[in-house]
């Protein structure tokens, strides 16, 4: 690349990176990043965490709150453990519990949020069997007595016998860790059409399991898995309805209980339609329970999971202590016609979970919430096309803000951002409440907030630059208070040459040449500096713009760069004030042994050119024109007429009712027609 090409490229690149261009570029870049995140091409972990927190907030905000009377929880709580002994209890006690739940209290269905994986040896039967195989193996009386006692001592068998009489759903555990153990017996897999089962590859694959004793599993009506996924932050927000082990599909406890309550319906998997850039069918999007009353659709994600429909804080279902059930202390209708879940809230039994509702939420109530949602058909879901919806909303809001922000004031931008936040939030809440659809919020909210921050930051930066540039341009000409006033709207002011009606003032020291010959140079410099400072203070106090110093002369004008409808009155007032201030200056000069000064002032009003003028080497903000020259002529006449301030006809007319004394009509150099001159009197 040649040097000229590099310089040209650098100039173009520099213009692209100018603050005015950088703002939209950063806005577009931000929009692109958030779109990539929404479509899962880019993973921004803090946004995912923010989405999770916003989801938790909506769960707490929109939870229904009322108690569901259809489902009751029998709780193995601390009081039960204190009264009946530590867990695990004997199967004989569990058999009594199951028999009371159905036989005494008339429950409709019982689900166990516990796993009965090990044989109950508390009766001593295994020890007696060991004797029968050993030293007492030939004792006919012992063997006969053992055979008679076996049914009573086989606690697992007695529990199985009770379970065969009632609708009991067992729970079992699935494990995803490599090399996980496989113990107990699994229930029969879910019956799914073979063609659809082959497409269920997106379901979560589980390596190990912990099932129930074979005798109990075979006696139960059905069984469902208890495992639930944890989000990366350790919170339980979802629940799997289906899972795969060794190529077989199994259902969750709550789904199995719902199937039994609905009459053991068939189960179909529904997949999204294929799209042009995919082969075969789309991802899993729903389950269908085929009941006698028609199909009941359950929307799921690609892994066969649903968002848990929490009804509210802990206690949205009736709890009864297991000790009270076993003691027969419950009211007679406490469980009648209701679905019962057996679980535990005792801290030592490790079935407390972190959820959006609480940090120690009973696992059994998680299952209860899911079962209630399945029965109501009110499960929240986030389907496979959710990223497209999120990206569409982000795109619409982002483009709208990119186009609108540059056209509004900072206050308007804040109002527009609030409106956009309300739009994103409202659409999200409506989708949640009406369609049970959960859309991510973080991308939209962060987009609005970040774009507003970019707009305000660059707006403030550009405004600061404009004010600083204004101060640099005009600070040496006009008072700071006028620069401050101009900085409220910097775009209105520039140094570009323009024609305007202004008032200009010339002030000159009389006899300065003689005075300069009499004073030492250093004292002369001090004198003129102090004089100019005092006169400039007066000009600034009267909102004037200092033009220049020419030797011992001073030039100022009014009406630019800040418009001043009273520019003539302010200029004349400044001229009279300069004459008055000169007295105090002369007193200080006399005290130092310096000569007193006398000045003449000429003021004229008229159309003149004002702006940044000069050569390519040096420029200044000044005024030009015939009206300016005329003011200089008036200043020269002041000594002749003995007047401190002389003004022209145009200025006198602009003063209105200000009292003036006409001095003469004179023909000045450069004009053929005489002009009237006046001396303004003190107001």
C-alpha positions, 0 to 999 in steps of 0.5 A: 500500500502506498503512503498516499493510499494509507493516509487516505484509508486512515482518514476514512477510518478516522471519520468512521470512528468519529463520535458522531459515527461511532454511536450508530456503529456501536448500536448496530454491533450491540444489536448484532451480539444480542441477536447472535445470543438470542439465536444461540450462536453466541452464549453470553453467560451473564445474560442467561443468569439474568434471564434465570433471575427474571424468570424466578421473579415472574414465577413469584409474581404471577403464582396463583397462590391458592391452595389446591384441594385435589392433592394432599401430601403425607409428610414424613416430617420431624414429628413423625421421625420423633414419634415413630423412629428414624427412617427407613421405617419397616415395610409393615408400618408402610403397609399399615400406612397405605392401608389407612390411606385407602381403606380408612380415609378413602384416597383416590391415588397414592404416589410415593416420593420415596424409593423402596430399594432394599429388602426389609430384614427387621422382622428377623426372617433372613436370620431364621432362613440362615438357620434353616439352611444350617444347623436347624435344616433337619429340624422338621418342627422348626421348618414347619413353624418357619413356614407358618410364620413366613407370611407374617415375617415377610414385611416386603411381601405384606406391603406388596399384598396391600399394594395390590389392592390399591392404586399405588405409584412408586418412584425410582431414581435415574442417574446420568453419571458414567458407570452409574450403578443399576439396582432394583427393578425398573417398571415397564417402559412407556408404550410409544409408537415405534416410529416415534420412539426412534425419533426421541433421540433428543430426550435425556439419556440416563446411564444408571437407575435405582429401582424398587424391590422386584416384589414391590415393583410388580405389586404397584400399579405403575412407577415413575422416575423422580429425577429432575434437572438442575440449572447451572446455578443449582436451581430446580426450574424444570422437570423431565416428563420423559427420559431414556434408559437403554433405549427405553422411554420412561415417564416421570412420577407426576406424568404417570399419576396423571395418566392413571387419573385420566384413565391410563391414556395412550401417549404420543410424541409430537414433533415440529414440522421440518424446515427448509434447512433441516432434514427429517422432522423438527424437534420434539415439541409436545406430548399428547395424552390420548384420553377417552375425552380426546387428546390432551396436549402437553408442550415440552422442550426438545429434552421432553422437559417442562417448566415447573408450574409453581402455585406459590410458596411452600404450603399450596397443598394440604400437609398431614403428618405421617404419624397422624395418619398411622395413629388415625388422628386425621378427620375422616374426610381429609383424604377422601377422593383426593390424590395423595403424595407420600414424601418428606420435609425432614431436613435429614432426609435430603429432599429439599430443593432450591427453587424460584419459590424458596431455597429449601422447597420440599421435593414432594411439593415439586411433584405436587405442583407438576401434577396439578399443572398436568391436570389443569393443562396450564404448564408453562413452556418454552418451545423450540422456536423461542429463539426466533421469537426472542430474536424478532423482538430484539430486532424490532426494538433495536432497529426502532431505537436506532432510528428514533434515538438520534431524533429526540432529546435526552429526556425524549430518549429516556421516555422512549426507552421506558416505553420500549421496556414497558413493551418488552415486559408487557409482551412477555407477561401477556405471552406468559399469562395467555399462552403459558409461553415463557420468552427470555427477557434479558436480551430485550431489557439489556438492549434497551438499557445499553442503547439508552446508555450509549445514546446518553453517553455519546450525547453528553460527550458530543455536547461537552465537545460542542461546549468546549469548542464554543468556549474555545471559539468565543471565550476570548471574545465574550463574557463567560456567562454569555458562553454558558448561555450559548452552550445550552444550544451550541448548534445555533452558533458558529464563526461562519461569516454572516450579515447582521445589524449590530452595534460597534464601539471604538475607544481610543486614548487621546494623546497616547503618542506623547504619553508613550514618549514620556514613560518608561516602556515597562511602566507604559506596558503596565499602564495600558494593560491595566487600562484595557483590563478595566475597559474590557471588564465594563464591556463584558459586564454589558454583554459586549463582544471584545473584537480587538486591541489596536495599539491604544484603541479598543473595538467591541460590538454587540448583537453577535455571536449571541443575539441581543435585541437591545444591542444599541442600548447595551453599547451606549450604556457600556460607553458611558460606563467606560467613561465613568470607570476611567475616573477610578483608573486615573485615581490609581494611576495618579497614586503611582505617579502616572499621567491620567488618561482621557478617552474618546468613544464612537458608537454606530449601529448598522448592517455589517459582516460578522464572523471568522475572518483573516488569512490562512495564517491568522484569523479572528472573529471580527466585524467589517463594513461601512457602519464599522468605519463610521463608528471609527470616524465618530471616535475621532470626532469626540475630541473636536466636540469635547464629548466623551461618547459620540453616536450616529443617527441609527444608534440614536433611533435604536435607543428609543426614549434615551435622551441625546444631544445633537452635536452637529451634522458632519461630512466624514471621510469616505462619504459625500452626504453629511451625517448627524452626530449625537452625544448620549446623556446619562440615563 
